[in-house]
């Protein structure tokens, strides 16, 4: 069984991103994930979604919408294998 790591559950963004793109944070928390806000690379806050049992359908809908958005994006010209190989050099 795989151990859950904080980075699996929490998306990290800068304070500047929170101020400039609050809807991005709203979209992330709507899926049920928490968002860690950093200032100069140091953790500042962790924003958690306020959920209730009625929110489950909305969470699933938001997750599907985010997945659809990612899948519509143009595929990267850089392969994941190439990135991994380069990072090991």
Beta strands, then each sheet from edge to edge (+ up, - down):
strand 1: 10-14
strand 2: 34-39
strand 3: 42-47
sheet 1: 1+ 2+ 3-
end
